[in-house]
Amino acid sequence: MSTQSLDFEEVQRLLASFATTSALMELGLLVGCLALSWLIVSRLKHFMQDRPASVLFGSHVVDGVLFPVLALVAAFAARRALPMLGIKSAVFKLIIPVLVSLVVIRLTARVLRAAMPESRWVGLLERSVSWLAWGGSILWITGLLPAVMEELENISWKMGNSQVTLRAMIEGSLTAVFVMVLALWLSAVIEGRLLRNATTDLSLRKIAVNLTRAVLLFIGLLLALSAAGIDLTALGVLGGAVGVGLGFGLQKLAANYVSGFVILAERSLRIGDMVKVDNFEGRISDIKTRYTVIRALNGREAIVPNETLITTRVENSSLADPKVLITTVVQVDYAADLDVVMPALVTAVSQVPRVLQDPTPTVQLSNFAADGLELTLVFWICDPENGQGGVRSEVNLSILRTLRGLGVEIPYPQRVVHQGKT
């Protein structure tokens, strides 16, 4: 099976053969290849219908990468079988480059959408790749590709001690883009697997995802540069310059990235922990490589640089033990019988749903105040991420009902004003 591009005379012969019976048979065979590919993809997607839109399957049957790949494989097989049937290939010589272009476009578009879903440059990159793919297939079909490649080969310039042609630069750039797209695809697939099934510890999954993506992109970059014809040994000077830049101009940024991996590795802070940083208290909702997102109970979010979490004091309510102690204070009349009141308050507080039974709530006579006996109630909760205001309110209401049921008054300041005689 020849993979050389068509010349102009061969294109004319192919166009003339479209009116023959063999061309109609090829069209029928092509429709069969497309129908078979659609059937296989639809069946596979049916078995994986619980999964979201992926690079292989897309949102529908035909907008993923798997459909044009299977159609291309089926078209190659059908073209190989045509001479055995005594049919000269005409339609498949034109449809195969179209399918190749479709595979390139679908692969690039789906991978970019999966790797950079919120990037504004994805649409521009998709259109650029589409124009290049369709333009290359048109040049191949019309037989102009050899002439264009020869002209590009004649355009050259000297870079250092080597002579570089425009054709080599274009081919190297396309190969580099292809390698980077494959690296992004592989990293997106591994990221999805790790975040879904690898382990129950979300922090370990995040560090695995970040390291995997960084390593794959680095390897992809090296392969892309090598494919583009760039000598990797020449990157030593560039690496030294980048190191100096990181040491001086980007030291804060580098420190935040390093701190992010340190936090994820030593697990001093984990996703879901309740923390207090610089008088901002909330739950850690995400740990990025450069910053950490803390979401307060009122919905506000704080973006804290990772270096701050490493170098400053951080209060973590759920690092080793999620149990949190809460206190509330109430005053009772001096005439109250504390031997009856204090056990009743312990029982009342213990009946609040969020209050833990172990450690048990306690009541302490903390102060002889001016207006009454000051009692401090101590209790524990294990869900600080749900806030403390609600449980404290329920405890106070339970205390108030208990004191009213016992007939114990809560004293309030009273002042007597004596008016002197005139």
C-alpha positions in Angstrom: 0.0 0.0 0.0 1.6 3.2 -1.1 1.6 6.2 1.2 3.0 8.7 -1.4 1.0 11.7 -2.3 -0.8 11.9 -5.6 0.4 13.7 -8.6 -1.9 15.8 -10.8 -2.3 13.2 -13.6 -3.2 10.6 -11.0 -5.8 12.9 -9.5 -7.4 13.3 -12.9 -7.5 9.6 -13.5 -9.1 9.1 -10.1 -11.8 11.8 -10.8 -12.5 10.1 -14.1 -12.9 6.7 -12.4 -15.6 7.9 -10.0 -18.2 7.3 -12.7 -17.4 3.6 -12.9 -19.1 0.7 -11.2 -16.0 0.0 -9.1 -16.2 3.5 -7.6 -19.8 2.8 -6.5 -18.7 -0.4 -4.9 -16.0 1.5 -3.1 -18.5 4.0 -1.9 -20.7 1.2 -0.5 -17.6 -0.3 1.1 -16.8 3.0 2.6 -20.3 3.4 4.1 -19.9 -0.1 5.5 -16.6 0.9 7.2 -18.2 4.0 8.7 -21.3 2.1 9.9 -19.1 -0.6 11.4 -17.0 2.0 13.2 -20.1 3.7 14.5 -21.5 0.4 15.7 -18.4 -0.5 17.6 -18.0 2.9 19.3 -21.7 3.0 20.2 -21.5 -0.4 21.8 -18.4 0.5 23.7 -19.9 3.7 24.9 -23.0 1.9 26.0 -21.0 -0.3 28.4 -19.3 2.9 29.7 -22.3 5.1 29.8 -21.8 6.0 33.5 -18.5 7.8 32.6 -18.4 11.5 31.5 -17.4 12.6 28.1 -13.9 11.4 27.4 -11.2 11.9 24.7 -12.0 8.6 23.1 -15.8 8.7 23.1 -16.6 12.4 23.3 -20.1 13.6 24.2 -21.7 11.7 21.3 -20.6 8.7 19.3 -18.9 10.4 16.4 -17.2 13.4 18.1 -14.5 11.5 19.9 -11.2 10.2 18.7 -12.1 6.5 18.6 -14.6 6.8 15.8 -12.3 8.4 13.1 -9.4 6.0 14.3 -11.6 2.9 13.7 -12.9 4.3 10.4 -9.3 4.9 9.3 -8.2 1.4 10.3 -11.2 -0.1 8.5 -10.5 2.1 5.4 -6.9 0.9 5.3 -8.0 -2.7 5.6 -10.7 -2.3 2.9 -8.1 -0.6 0.5 -5.8 -3.6 1.0 -8.6 -6.0 0.2 -9.7 -4.2 -3.0 -7.1 -5.8 -5.3 -8.2 -9.2 -4.1 -11.7 -8.3 -5.3 -10.4 -7.1 -8.6 -11.3 -3.5 -7.9 -8.9 -0.6 -8.5 -8.8 1.8 -5.6 -10.1 5.3 -6.4 -12.3 6.5 -3.6 -10.2 5.2 -0.7 -7.1 7.1 -2.1 -9.0 10.3 -1.5 -10.9 9.4 1.7 -7.9 8.1 3.7 -6.1 11.5 3.9 -9.5 13.0 4.9 -9.8 10.5 7.7 -6.2 11.2 8.8 -7.0 14.9 9.0 -10.2 14.1 11.0 -8.2 12.0 13.5 -5.6 14.8 14.0 -8.4 17.4 14.5 -10.4 15.2 16.9 -7.4 14.2 18.9 -6.1 17.8 19.3 -9.5 19.2 20.1 -10.5 16.6 22.7 -7.1 16.6 24.4 -6.9 20.3 24.7 -10.5 20.4 26.0 -9.6 17.8 28.6 -6.2 19.3 29.6 -7.2 23.0 29.5 -11.0 23.2 29.9 -11.1 26.9 30.9 -8.3 28.2 28.7 -9.3 31.0 26.2 -6.6 29.8 23.7 -8.2 26.3 23.2 -10.5 27.5 20.5 -7.7 29.3 18.6 -5.5 26.2 18.8 -8.3 24.0 17.6 -9.0 26.2 14.6 -5.2 26.4 13.7 -4.8 22.7 13.8 -8.0 22.2 11.7 -6.7 24.6 9.0 -3.3 22.9 8.9 -4.8 19.4 8.8 -7.3 20.1 6.1 -4.8 22.1 4.1 -2.3 19.3 4.2 -4.9 16.8 3.1 -6.0 19.0 0.2 -2.3 19.4 -0.9 -1.9 15.7 -0.7 -5.1 14.9 -2.7 -4.4 17.5 -5.4 -0.8 16.4 -5.9 0.6 19.8 -4.9 2.3 18.5 -1.7 5.6 17.4 -3.4 6.0 20.7 -5.1 5.2 22.6 -1.9 7.6 20.5 0.1 10.4 21.0 -2.5 9.9 24.8 -2.3 10.1 24.7 1.5 13.3 22.6 1.2 14.9 25.3 -0.9 14.3 27.9 1.8 17.1 27.6 4.3 19.3 29.7 6.6 22.2 29.1 8.9 21.8 28.7 12.6 25.2 28.4 14.3 27.1 25.7 12.5 24.1 24.0 11.0 22.0 24.7 7.9 18.2 24.7 8.7 15.5 24.5 6.1 12.0 25.8 6.4 10.6 22.3 5.7 12.6 20.8 8.6 11.3 23.5 10.9 7.7 23.0 9.9 8.0 19.2 10.2 9.8 19.5 13.5 7.2 21.9 14.9 4.3 19.6 13.8 6.0 16.6 15.4 6.6 18.7 18.6 2.9 19.6 18.7 1.9 16.0 18.2 4.2 14.8 21.0 2.9 17.5 23.4 -0.7 16.7 22.6 0.0 13.0 23.3 1.7 14.0 26.6 -1.3 16.1 27.6 -3.7 13.3 26.7 -1.7 10.8 28.7 -1.5 13.1 31.7 -5.2 13.9 31.6 -6.0 10.1 31.5 -3.7 9.3 34.4 -5.1 12.3 36.3 -8.6 11.1 35.9 -7.7 7.6 37.0 -5.8 8.8 40.1 -8.5 11.2 41.2 -11.2 8.5 40.8 -9.8 5.2 41.9 -6.2 5.4 43.2 -6.6 6.0 46.9 -9.0 7.4 49.4 -6.5 10.1 50.5 -7.3 13.1 48.4 -4.0 14.8 49.3 -1.9 11.9 48.0 -4.0 11.8 44.9 -3.3 15.5 44.3 0.4 15.2 44.7 0.4 12.2 42.4 -1.5 14.1 39.8 0.8 17.2 40.0 4.0 15.1 39.8 2.6 12.9 37.0 1.6 15.9 34.9 4.9 17.7 35.5 7.0 14.7 34.6 5.0 13.8 31.5 5.0 17.4 30.2 8.8 17.6 30.9 9.4 14.4 29.0 7.1 15.5 26.2 8.9 18.8 26.0 12.3 17.1 25.6 10.9 14.7 22.9 9.3 17.6 21.1 12.5 19.6 21.1 14.4 16.6 19.9 11.8 16.0 17.2 12.1 19.6 16.1 15.9 19.1 15.5 17.1 21.1 18.5 20.2 19.8 20.2 19.3 19.2 23.8 22.9 19.7 24.9 22.5 23.3 23.9 19.9 23.7 26.7 22.6 23.7 29.4 23.1 27.4 29.1 19.4 28.0 29.0 18.9 25.8 32.1 21.5 27.9 33.9 19.8 31.1 32.9 16.5 29.8 34.1 18.0 28.7 37.4 19.4 32.2 37.9 16.1 33.7 37.1 14.3 31.5 39.6 16.9 32.3 42.2 16.5 36.1 41.9 13.4 37.2 40.1 11.1 34.2 40.7 12.2 33.1 44.1 8.8 33.8 45.7 7.0 31.9 42.9 9.4 29.0 43.2 9.1 29.0 47.0 5.3 28.7 46.7 5.6 25.8 44.3 8.1 24.0 46.5 5.9 24.7 49.5 2.9 23.2 47.8 4.7 19.9 47.2 6.0 19.9 50.8 2.5 20.5 52.2 1.1 17.6 50.1 4.0 15.3 50.9 4.2 15.7 54.7 0.4 16.0 55.0 0.5 18.7 57.6 -2.5 20.2 55.9 -5.0 18.1 54.1 -8.1 18.8 51.9 -11.0 19.0 54.3 -9.1 20.2 57.3 -10.5 23.1 59.4 -7.8 25.7 59.7 -7.3 29.3 60.9 -4.7 31.4 59.0 -4.2 35.1 59.8 -7.6 35.4 61.5 -9.4 33.7 58.6 -11.0 30.4 59.5 -12.4 27.9 57.1 -12.1 24.5 55.5 -9.4 23.7 53.0 -11.2 23.0 49.7 -8.2 22.6 47.4 -4.4 22.6 47.5 -2.8 23.8 44.3 0.9 23.7 43.5 1.2 27.5 44.2 -1.7 28.3 46.6 -4.3 26.8 48.9 -8.0 27.6 48.8 -9.7 28.0 52.2 -13.5 28.3 52.2 -15.2 29.9 55.2 -18.5 28.8 56.5 -20.1 31.9 55.2 -19.1 31.1 51.6 -16.1 33.4 51.4 -12.9 31.9 50.0 -9.3 32.9 50.7 -6.4 32.1 48.4 -3.4 31.7 50.6 0.1 31.3 49.1 1.7 28.0 50.1 4.8 29.7 51.4 2.6 31.4 54.0 1.3 28.1 55.3 4.9 26.9 55.7 6.4 29.9 57.4 3.6 31.2 59.6 1.5 29.8 62.4 -1.5 27.8 61.2 -4.2 26.5 63.6 -5.5 23.1 62.4 -8.6 21.9 64.1 -8.5 18.4 62.5 -4.8 17.5 62.0 -4.5 14.6 64.5 -8.0 14.7 66.1 -11.1 16.4 64.7 -12.6 16.8 68.2 -13.0 20.5 69.3 -13.7 21.8 72.8 -16.4 24.5 73.2 -17.4 26.3 76.3 -20.3 28.4 77.3 -21.0 30.4 80.5 -24.2 30.9 82.5 -24.9 32.5 85.8 -27.4 31.2 88.4 -28.8 32.7 91.6 -26.8 32.3 94.8 -29.8 30.5 96.3 -29.7 27.8 93.7 -28.8 24.2 94.8 -25.8 23.4 92.7 -25.9 19.7 93.6 -29.1 19.5 91.6 -28.4 22.1 89.0 -25.0 20.9 87.8 -26.0 17.3 87.0 -29.2 18.5 85.3 -27.2 20.8 83.0 -24.8 18.0 82.2 -27.7 15.8 81.2 -29.3 18.6 79.1 -26.1 19.3 77.2 -25.5 15.6 76.6 -28.8 15.4 74.8 -27.8 17.9 72.1 -27.2 15.8 68.9 -23.8 17.2 67.9 -22.3 17.0 71.4 -20.1 14.0 72.0 -20.7 11.6 74.8 -17.0 10.8 75.1 -15.5 13.0 76.4 -18.6 13.7 78.4 -19.8 17.3 79.0 -18.8 18.8 82.3 -19.9 21.8 84.4 -17.6 23.8 86.5 -18.2 26.5 89.1 -15.8 29.0 87.6 -16.4 32.2 89.5 -18.3 33.9 92.3 -19.6 36.8 90.3 -21.2 40.0 91.6 -24.7 39.0 90.5 -24.6 35.2 90.8 -22.7 32.0 90.6 -20.9 31.6 87.2 -21.0 28.1 85.7 -18.8 27.1 82.8 -20.1 24.3 80.6 -17.5 22.3 78.6 -18.4 20.0 75.8 -16.8 18.5 72.6 -17.8 18.2 69.0 -16.2 16.2 66.2 -17.5 18.1 63.1 -15.9 21.6 63.3 -16.4 22.0 59.5 -20.1 22.5 60.3 -19.4 25.5 62.5 -19.7 26.2 66.2 -22.4 28.8 66.3 -25.3 26.4 65.7 -24.3 23.8 68.4 -23.5 26.5 70.9 -27.0 28.0 70.3 -28.6 24.5 70.8 -26.7 24.0 74.0 -27.7 27.4 75.4 -31.3 26.8 74.6 -31.2 23.4 76.4 -29.6 25.1 79.4 -32.3 27.8 79.4 -35.1 25.2 79.3 -33.4 23.1 82.1 -33.0 26.1 84.4 -36.6 27.2 83.8 -37.8 23.7 84.5 -35.9 23.7 87.8 -37.2 27.1 88.8 -33.7 28.5 88.9 -33.4 32.2 87.9 -30.6 33.6 85.9 -29.7 36.8 87.7 -29.2 40.1 86.0 -27.5 43.3 87.3 -29.7 45.2 89.7 -28.8 48.6 91.0 -30.5 50.5 93.8 -30.4 54.3 93.7 -30.8 56.0 97.1 -32.1 59.6 96.9 -30.7 61.8 99.7 -32.9 64.1 101.8 -32.8 67.8 101.1 
